[in-house]
């Protein structure tokens, strides 16, 4: 059956714009539908000429994200992406008839996950939405893929119409059914046994309700999310606290913010039945609202389990001697961190050394979390469940216990720390001429803030207070390092944008809090050169890690994919710009970036208007997601990161707060282990046979700038790679597919929680200030559409 995910953004009975005839599904449900006859389809409100032969696909999180999967056949310059030749040639004329189209035959059962139609899945003008990324259906199946292509071509043939259909079944209920947040209400009450029959509905007046509170059998639940229907809650299922309020005819019960679980919604019932599972407190207060946000998004706020804590080292802990012997010792290199002044989880540090007049040795050193978080341990399992740290303004919910994240692993100044380092030899023009990656021991000499680093870049005002400097280094060493890194980062940034990177970065809206934790004001924060300095080297480290793991383990590498924009929305933005006298080239990310730069120059005297324009430019952009390369076999073009303009990208630099980074670290360790094993065997073999000097054999065949494909595909190379993967327990393609699907869901949930809490505090600020903010265009765009470089 064809799988769809409900997204009631346009209509309470729609699947992302596809109108349905069934009412018993809720937002987030994975459902099967049957298309109505084409003659029954309605016309789109904003009909436009067709721009692609494609359909939309919702991600596994049930969000409104649209995932594009372009095919690799012929490029249509007018459309800006590929189109499968099979789409139109296989169009079946019977779909033009008035016969209802049953698409239960479209997809056959399988095991593969993810959107894998190689020909037709991309963002577009059509509203029908296929969700296949979190199901047990295999779109690569021969018959299923062929059927799906027929459906794609049918929909593409009617670009000006909105497909309609009816729900056949709910394949997978949304987890949101268990966490419906809302308020109890007595505005509409039913007498007797409620909703047994649609004809038995009786509305009682408000005045009567007040006198009947203590006799009620049911109450009404009004969800805070308008995409959910109103619900009926039996009084018997209410907590004692709420029942006592009802008995006392206390209407303040309507102000209690609660969570409910949908129990039943049969065809006979007008409204779903639910029962209350949690009471957070008065909805007008901040803390109950935050608690509700965490509950709704399943954000783990519990303490770490005793089993997880038992995996931690016994303190006091010191680095074992064998680690000094097996790692590169970088403690005498001028290494430092640059972070916000309040940061305590320091997972990245930088260093730079001069090699020659034009070459510098630049190092990115990342906290070696994989040393402490071993695979298949209770700590590893809990880190996986939490998936990432969640930062919601004044609340922090860490992925790892504080003993690790804030102490033993954090790259604190003057402390010996285990690290995973990537070191490049880079020219002043930004060219990389050498590369080393491996485990190390580092010692940071200083914890700089972004403001400290910016002061050094701007000229170093000695009157500005600076943090303590440790070790044998002087301030001139640190200042020189920061300025050199800034110079190189500028070259790297220029090269990145010339290669097609896109930046829609805007000023960031920040709230200011008083000593009692209440917001009292807001400011707009602009990023400075020191931010871009750190960003460039983190991007370079992530890019380097992605190149290595995708070459060494092409079937089970964890990458970060960012699809091309929604073409329909991009064309709408282009039309919008044209109407206002701005020329926009959307043929590629590079041309889009150059167009926005030109527009920015024209609007340099009106930065607020340009920020608003950037907000509109970000709307066609889709969410980036983690992927397993094995799910995109023979489709390496689909690994790309559109906004960064990179063929491969991953997350390596934040293992203290992101679980995927730990997986990437383990994969890199497996590659290093395999490389060492293979090189050692080759040296022994060649030395024994030919008597050659062993030093003539390169030490880097998998992790250097040049990748030795022949070595990786040789019998010895494959054996070494298998051994390394087994030692460090690199997930198989099947396991990794499940991991990335879960991490995507958790990342989206945490983003939604962060956005919701920000709105809660903004609401509290506006309530106190009693004025409206009209100069924050970034508030117009949700976090789902906010695009900035991912580090």
C-alpha positions, 0 to 999 in steps of 0.5 A: 500500500502507498503510505502517507503521513497526515500533515494538517497544515492546510486543512484538518482533513488533509495529507499535506494538502491532499483532502481526505474523507476520513476524520479519525486520523490525527496529525502524525499518523502514518496512513494508507489512502486511495486516490479519488478519480481525477475528475474529483480532484480540486484545483489548487488555490495558487495554480501555476505552470508545472515546474517538475515531474515529481511528488513530495515526501514527508520525513520520518518524523512526520514533519512538514519537511519535503525531501527531494530525491533526484534521479541520475538520468537526464538533467532538465535545465529548465527544471533545475533537477533530473527527471526519470524518463519512465515517468511519462512513458509509463503513464497508464491511460486508465488513470484518466478515467473516473475509476477510483484508484486503489494504490494498495498495490503500489508498494510491496513489503520489504525491509528497506527504509527511506525514500528510495524511488530513483526517479520521481521523488522531489519537492514540487507543486503537487500536494500529495505526500508519500511517507516511506521513510519510517515504514517496512516498505521497500520502494526499490522492490521491482513491482512496487517501484514501477507502480509508484512511478505510475502514480508519480506520473499520474500526479505530475500530469495534473499539476494544477489540481489537488489530489483527493482521496480517502483513508483506507487504514492507519498503518502506524499511529502517531506517538503524538496520540499519547502526548496531547497537551491542552486544557479542560473546558465546559463550554460544550458539554454532553448529557449522559453517555457522550458520543455513543451516537452522532445523533445523540449530541446535546449542547448544554448552556454555560449556566447549566454547566456551572450547576452540573460540574459535580455531576459530570460524567465527561468533560471536554479537552481543548488541545493547544495544537489546533491540528488536533480535534477536541476530545472527550475525557471521562471524569472517572479518568481524571486525577483525584486533584482535578476531580476534587475541583470539579466536586467543588464546582471550581472552574479554575480547573480549566486553567490547568495545563494537562496531557492526555492520551487518545484511547478510542476514536471509532466511526460512531464517535464524533470526537475521540475519547481520551484520558488525562495522563499528567497535570503540569500546573497553571497554564499561565505560568512559565514552568508548567508550560516548559514541562508540557513542551518537554513532555509533548516532545518526549525530551528526557529530563530524568536523571541518568540511571544507576547502570549508566553512571556505573560505566563512568570512571572512578574519580579521581581519574588520570589518563592511563600511561598506555594512552600517552604511549599510543596517542600523538602527544600535542600538549606542547602545542599552543591549543585553545578553545573559543566558546560562549563565556558561559560554556562548560562543555568544551568539546573542540579546540584549535591550534596552529603552527608555522611549518614554512613561509607559506604553510601552516599546520592547523589542528582541530581537536575534539573531545574523545567521547568514544573512549569513555562511551563504549558500544553496547554499554548502559551509558551508550544505550542511554546516550543513544536514547537521549540522542542529543543535548537539549538547550532551552534557554535557561534549561540544559538537558545533557546527553551525557552525565556531567562528570563526562561532559563538564569535567573528564572529557571537556577540554578545560584549560591546563588539563590533560585531555584525550582528544580526536584530532584532525591536522592539516597542512594548509597554505595561506591561500587555503590549499590543503597539502597534507592531512593527519587524523588520529587520537591525541592528548592535548592541553588547552592553554586558555578558554577564550570567549568569542569576544576575547578572540574578536578583540585579538582579531581587531587589534587587542585592547590590553585594557579588556579583561582576559581569561587566565593563560596557562603553561609556557605560552605568552599572550603574543603566541595566542594572539598570533595564533588567532589572527593566523587562523582568522586569515586562513579561515577567510580563504576557506570561506571564500573557497567554500562559497565559490564552490556553491555554499549558501548562507541565509544567516540572519541576526539572532534574537536573544532574550535577556533574563533577570536574577529570578530567571524572568525575561526582561528585554531582548536584543539582536545578536550579530555573529562576528569574525571570531564565530566564522573562524571557529565555524570554518574549521569545524566545517572543514573537520566535518567535511574531512571526516565525511570524506574518509568514512564514506570512502572507507565504508561506503555502505554504512557511513553516517552522513548529513544530507541536505536536499535541494529546495522545494522547487515550487516555493523557490519559484514563488520566491523568485517571482516575488523578488522579480515583482519587487525589482530584484533579479534572482537566479535559482539555477544552483546554490552558487547562483542563488547565493550570488543573487542574494549577495547582490540584493544585499548590496542594494539593500545595505541601507535597509538591513531589516528589509534584507533580513525579511527577504532572507526569511522568505528565501529560507522558506523553500529550504528543507531540513537536513537529515542524517542518512545511512549511505547504504540506503542510497546505494548507487546514488552518491549524488543524493549524499550531498549537502545543498546549503554547504555545497558539499558532496559529503558532510557529517557531524564529527565535532560535537560528540558531547552533545550529539550521538551521531558524532560518537558513531562517526568517531567509531567509524573513523577509529575503525578506518584508522585500525584498518589502515594500520593493519593493512600498512603493517601487513604490506610492509612485512610482505613487501619487505620479505619478498623484495627486501625494499626499505619499509619506509618507502611504503606510505603510512596513509592509504585510507585517511590521507588526502589521497584515498587508495581505492585499490588497497580498500578493494583488495583482499587484505584491505577488505579483511582489515576493514572488516576487522576494524569495523568489528573491533569498534562495532561500526553499525551495519547498514540495517542498524545504522538506518534505524539509528539515523531515523531515530536521531532525526526524530529526536533532533526534530523533537528537540528543535521543536521543543527549543522553539516552543520554549523560546515562544513561551519566554517571548510570550512572558516578555510581551505580557510584562512589556505590553508591546508588540515586537515588529522588527524581528523578521526571524520570528516569522520563520520557524526553526525548521526553515532557519538555515545556517552552516551546520557544525 
